[in-house]
Amino acid sequence: MKKLNLPVIKEKLPDGKVLAMDEYLEFVLFNLKHNFDRKAYDKSKKLSNVDVSFVLKKK
C-alpha cells in the first residue's frame, strides 16, 4: 500500500456546535437554496442514465 503524505494538524480543533434538529433543517434548506445548481444536477443526471437493457446470464 502506498504511504499517504497527509498534512499534520498541530492546532487544537475548535469545539463543534451542537445543533438542534430545527437549526440543522434550517442549515440544510439554506444550503440547498443558495448552493444547489439545478442545471448542473440535471446535466449530470442525464449523463449518468443508462438506456441499454442488460441480462445476467448463468455460467
N, C-alpha and C positions, 0 to 999 in steps of 0.2 A: 504494500500500500504506500502511496506517495505521501510524504510528510507535508502538511499544510503550513504555510507561513502566515498565520493569522496575527493580527495586532494584539498586543498585550495591553489590557486596560488597567491602569495603575490608580486612577482616581476612584473614590468611593461612589457607588451608584446612588442617585437620588432616590429617596423613598417614593414609592409609587402611590398615587392617589387611588383610593378605593371608590369606585363609582356605584351609585345606586342604579337599579335597573332603569329607572326613568331617565337618569343622566346618561347612561350608556346608550339608550334608544335615541335620545336627542343627539348624541355624538354621531351615531351611525347614520341617522337621517340627514344631518348636516353634511357629512362627508359624501353621501350619495348625491345630495342635491348639488354640491359645489365641485366635486372631483370626478364624477362619473361621466364618461364620454360615450353617449348612446351611439353615435355614428361609428366610432372605433369598435365598440362592442358588437354591433350588428355586422360590421365587415368581418371581424374575427370569427363570429359565429357562422357566417355564411361560408367562409373558407374552410371551416372545420367540419361542415356537414358531409356525410357520406351518402352518395346516391347510387351506389352499386351494391346489389344484394350479394350475399355470400352464404355458403353452406359448409358446415363442418362435416367431414367425412371420416368414418371409422376406418382404421387400417386393418 
